């Protein structure tokens, strides 16, 4: 009998004495460690679950009993925190980045007037470190509690070879709800409406690839205190992404349009909510941009147009409402302030800042 034939007839479960017994742990995936993490996540997520949740973390799928109106519309969004994780890794600080992804997702569905129902997160890593995962999920759970959103499930994937060293990725999917007749899409925005801004804490969760290219990402670089910044570079870059749900929820009926200022900056995101033939005319002296933006512009030798095209420049959320509604919004939301108005515009420039017009590559007429 030849070698091939002997191999085919040999019992597949028999091992030679000198054969190395391969295990999943030898391949870099520790099931016991992941089980420990899931137990911690179950405890953290449990504080976010209400009676609508019929099955939370631990089962194959999250179960949410939705007892909504017949005219209810479900709204979904999915995103990641991107390379902001690199800053967290360099500083060994993971307790705020979980809030980043939750608040980013909540703000995205808030733009059409939706309130959050539940969220699922995803952590991909080369090696599961229970303490680090607990810090990340602790931030996720805390932000969910603040907005009344159930952390209904998620996935922690240990994938050595895809993620190397301390690398990890953090993403989330959110589901919210809004009544069909209460959806906010910007279609009723008209000339003369006023533009109101809500301040950001800093970069929030976008443009970190550019910032890392400008400054680098070592602990030494991130520990530098630049004049006028008032904190280290790393502290400024790790400021959590704000959620605007609680402050805007009471005034949603007065809003005609809501723009979450993320990737695409002020120019790209404000343009997305404006009907054809209109532009937002903004005055930069009407809001204060955190000093981190001036530092980035100086160190990166960036044009003002590029800054407004990439960053939120201190405006985390921009809303549009009628002049009468604007007064009520500003009274009800202490941090809200007038930043401009809506004008007729026949040209491509959909955002005008300090008299200079800008058009967005995202806008298609």
C-alpha positions in Angstrom: 0.0 0.0 0.0 1.4 3.4 -1.0 1.8 6.4 1.4 -1.3 8.2 -0.1 -3.4 5.1 0.4 -2.2 4.5 3.9 -3.0 8.2 4.7 -6.5 7.8 3.3 -7.3 4.7 5.3 -5.7 5.9 8.6 -8.1 7.0 11.3 -8.2 10.8 11.1 -8.3 11.3 14.9 -5.1 9.4 15.6 -2.0 11.5 16.2 1.6 10.5 16.1 3.4 10.7 19.4 5.7 13.5 18.3 2.9 15.6 16.7 2.4 19.1 18.2 -1.1 19.3 19.4 -2.5 22.5 17.9 -5.1 24.5 19.8 -7.0 27.7 19.2 -4.9 29.3 21.9 -1.7 28.4 20.1 -3.1 30.2 17.0 -3.6 33.3 19.1 -7.3 33.1 20.1 -8.0 32.5 23.8 -11.6 31.3 24.2 -11.4 31.4 28.0 -10.3 35.0 28.0 -13.1 35.9 25.7 -15.6 34.2 27.9 -14.3 36.3 30.8 -14.8 39.5 28.7 -18.3 38.5 27.8 -19.2 38.1 31.4 -18.0 41.6 32.1 -19.8 43.0 29.1 -23.0 41.4 30.2 -22.8 43.2 33.6 -22.0 46.6 32.0 -24.8 46.2 29.3 -27.3 45.1 31.9 -27.6 48.6 33.3 -28.8 49.9 29.9 -31.6 47.3 29.4 -35.3 48.2 29.9 -38.4 46.0 29.8 -38.5 46.1 26.0 -35.3 44.0 25.8 -36.3 40.3 25.9 -32.8 39.0 25.3 -29.6 40.9 25.9 -25.9 40.2 25.6 -25.0 36.5 25.5 -27.5 35.1 23.1 -27.0 34.8 19.3 -29.3 37.8 18.6 -30.6 40.7 20.7 -34.4 40.8 21.1 -36.2 44.1 21.4 -40.0 44.3 21.7 -41.0 47.4 19.8 -44.5 48.6 20.7 -44.6 51.7 18.5 -47.3 53.5 16.6 -48.4 52.4 13.1 -46.7 55.4 11.6 -43.4 54.7 13.3 -40.3 54.6 11.1 -37.1 52.8 12.2 -33.9 54.6 11.5 -30.5 53.0 11.4 -26.9 54.0 11.2 -23.5 52.3 11.4 -20.0 53.8 11.9 -16.6 53.4 13.6 -14.3 55.7 15.5 -11.7 55.3 12.8 -8.1 55.9 13.7 -8.8 57.8 16.9 -8.1 54.3 18.3 -4.4 55.0 17.6 -4.3 57.9 20.0 -6.0 55.8 22.7 -3.5 53.0 22.2 -0.5 55.4 22.4 -1.7 56.8 25.6 -3.1 53.6 27.1 -6.4 55.3 27.7 -9.6 53.5 26.7 -12.3 54.8 29.0 -13.7 57.5 26.7 -13.5 56.0 23.2 -16.6 53.9 23.8 -18.7 57.0 24.3 -17.3 58.3 21.0 -18.9 55.6 18.9 -22.3 55.7 20.8 -22.6 59.5 20.6 -21.5 59.6 16.9 -24.3 57.0 16.1 -26.9 58.8 18.2 -26.2 62.1 16.5 -26.4 60.6 13.0 -30.0 59.3 13.5 -30.9 62.5 15.4 -30.5 64.4 12.2 -33.9 63.1 11.0 -35.5 63.5 14.4 -35.1 59.9 15.7 -34.6 58.9 19.3 -32.3 55.9 19.9 -33.8 52.5 20.8 -30.8 50.1 20.9 -27.2 49.7 19.8 -24.8 46.8 19.0 -21.0 47.3 19.2 -18.1 45.6 17.5 -14.6 45.4 18.9 -12.0 43.7 16.6 -8.6 43.1 18.2 -5.4 41.0 17.8 -5.5 40.0 21.4 -8.4 40.3 23.9 -7.2 42.1 27.0 -10.1 41.9 29.5 -9.3 45.2 31.3 -9.0 47.2 28.1 -12.3 45.7 26.7 -14.0 46.5 30.0 -12.9 50.1 29.8 -14.1 50.4 26.2 -17.5 48.8 26.8 -17.8 50.7 30.1 -17.7 53.9 28.0 -20.2 52.4 25.5 -22.6 51.4 28.3 -22.3 54.8 30.1 -23.1 56.8 26.9 -26.1 54.5 26.2 -27.5 55.0 29.7 -27.2 58.8 29.3 -29.3 58.7 26.1 -31.8 56.0 27.2 -30.4 53.6 24.6 -30.2 49.8 25.2 -26.8 48.2 24.6 -28.5 45.0 23.4 -25.5 43.0 22.1 -22.3 43.1 20.1 -19.2 41.2 19.1 -15.7 41.0 20.5 -13.5 39.4 17.8 -10.0 38.2 18.5 -8.3 38.1 15.1 -4.5 37.8 15.3 -2.8 38.5 12.0 -5.5 41.0 11.0 -5.0 43.2 14.0 -1.4 43.4 15.2 0.0 44.3 18.6 -2.4 46.5 20.5 -4.4 47.4 17.4 -8.2 47.3 17.7 -11.2 48.6 15.8 -14.4 49.9 17.4 -17.7 50.2 15.5 -21.4 50.2 16.3 -24.8 49.9 14.7 -27.8 51.8 16.1 -31.5 51.6 15.6 -33.8 54.5 16.4 -37.4 55.5 15.8 -39.3 58.6 14.6 -42.9 59.1 13.7 -43.4 59.4 9.9 -45.0 62.9 10.1 -42.1 64.1 12.4 -39.2 63.2 10.1 -36.8 66.1 9.7 -35.1 66.1 6.3 -34.5 69.8 5.5 -37.0 70.0 2.7 -38.9 72.9 4.3 -35.8 75.1 4.8 -36.4 78.5 3.1 -34.5 81.8 2.6 -34.5 83.8 5.8 -34.4 80.8 8.1 -31.7 81.0 10.8 -28.7 78.7 11.4 -27.9 77.7 15.0 -24.7 76.0 16.1 -24.0 73.7 19.0 -20.4 73.6 20.2 -18.1 70.6 19.8 -15.5 69.4 22.2 -12.9 69.2 19.5 -12.3 66.8 16.6 -15.0 64.3 17.8 -14.3 61.2 15.6 -13.0 62.4 12.3 -9.8 63.4 10.5 -7.5 61.6 12.9 -5.5 60.1 10.0 -4.6 63.7 8.9 -3.8 64.8 12.4 -1.6 61.8 13.0 0.3 62.6 9.8 0.9 66.1 11.0 2.0 65.4 14.6 2.8 61.7 14.8 1.2 59.4 17.3 3.9 58.5 19.9 3.3 59.0 23.6 6.0 61.6 23.6 4.4 63.6 20.8 1.0 63.3 22.4 2.3 64.5 25.8 3.5 67.8 24.5 1.7 70.9 26.0 1.5 73.5 23.2 1.0 77.2 24.2 -2.7 78.2 24.3 -3.9 74.6 24.2 -4.4 74.4 28.0 -3.7 70.6 28.0 -1.6 68.1 26.3 -2.1 67.3 22.6 -3.3 63.8 23.5 -5.9 65.1 26.0 -7.2 67.5 23.4 -7.4 64.7 20.8 -9.2 62.3 23.1 -12.0 64.7 24.1 -15.2 62.6 23.7 -17.6 63.1 20.8 -20.6 64.9 22.3 -24.2 63.7 22.1 -26.7 66.3 21.3 -29.8 64.2 21.8 -30.8 65.3 25.3 -30.4 69.0 24.6 -32.2 68.9 21.2 -35.0 66.4 22.0 -37.3 69.1 23.6 -37.0 71.4 20.6 -37.2 68.9 17.7 -40.6 70.2 16.5 -39.1 73.6 15.9 -36.3 72.4 13.7 -36.4 72.2 9.9 -33.0 70.7 9.4 -30.2 69.1 11.4 -26.6 68.5 10.2 -24.1 66.4 12.2 -20.7 67.8 11.4 -18.5 64.8 10.9 -16.5 63.7 7.9 -16.7 66.4 5.2 -16.5 69.1 7.8 -18.8 72.2 8.0 -18.9 72.6 4.2 -19.9 69.0 3.3 -22.4 68.4 6.1 -24.3 71.7 6.1 -24.7 71.4 2.4 -26.4 68.0 2.8 -29.5 69.4 4.4 -30.1 72.4 2.1 -32.7 72.3 -0.7 -31.4 73.2 -4.2 -31.0 76.9 -4.7 -30.1 77.7 -1.1 -26.9 78.3 0.8 -26.0 78.8 4.5 -24.3 82.1 5.2 -22.2 81.8 8.3 -20.1 84.3 10.3 -17.2 82.6 12.1 -17.0 85.3 14.7 -20.3 84.1 16.0 -18.9 80.9 17.5 -15.7 79.9 19.2 -13.5 77.2 17.8 -11.5 75.2 20.3 -7.7 76.0 20.1 -6.8 72.6 18.8 -8.1 73.6 15.3 -5.8 76.7 15.2 -2.9 74.5 16.2 -3.7 71.9 13.5 -3.9 74.6 10.8 -0.6 76.1 11.8 1.4 72.9 12.2 -0.2 71.4 9.0 0.1 74.6 7.0 -3.5 74.1 5.9 -5.7 76.5 4.0 -8.9 77.8 5.7 -10.9 76.1 3.0 -9.3 72.7 3.8 -10.0 73.2 7.5 -13.7 73.9 6.9 -13.8 71.0 4.4 -12.3 68.5 6.9 -13.1 69.5 10.5 -16.2 70.6 12.5 -14.3 73.8 13.5 -16.1 74.0 16.8 -19.6 73.2 15.5 -20.6 69.7 16.4 -24.2 70.1 15.2 -25.9 72.7 13.1 -29.7 73.2 13.0 -31.9 75.3 10.9 -35.2 76.8 12.0 -37.5 79.7 11.3 -36.7 83.1 13.0 -39.5 82.6 15.4 -38.4 79.1 16.2 -34.8 80.1 16.6 -35.6 82.4 19.6 -37.3 79.5 21.3 -34.4 77.1 20.6 -31.8 79.5 21.9 -33.8 80.1 25.0 -34.3 76.3 25.6 -30.8 75.2 24.8 -28.2 77.3 26.8 -25.3 76.3 24.5 -27.0 77.1 21.3 -26.0 80.2 19.5 -26.9 81.9 16.2 -24.2 81.4 13.6 -25.8 82.5 10.3 -28.8 82.5 8.0 -30.2 80.8 4.9 -29.9 82.7 1.6 -30.9 82.1 -2.0 -28.0 80.9 -4.0 -27.9 80.1 -7.8 -24.2 79.2 -7.8 -22.5 75.9 -6.7 -21.4 77.4 -3.4 -23.7 76.0 -0.8 -21.9 77.3 2.3 -20.7 80.9 2.6 -18.3 81.7 5.5 -17.2 85.3 6.2 -18.2 86.2 2.7 -16.3 83.4 1.0 -18.3 80.7 -0.9 -17.5 77.0 -0.7 -19.0 74.1 -2.5 -19.0 70.5 -1.5 -17.8 67.6 -3.6 -20.6 65.5 -2.0 -23.4 67.7 -3.3 -24.9 66.6 -6.6 -27.3 69.0 -8.3 
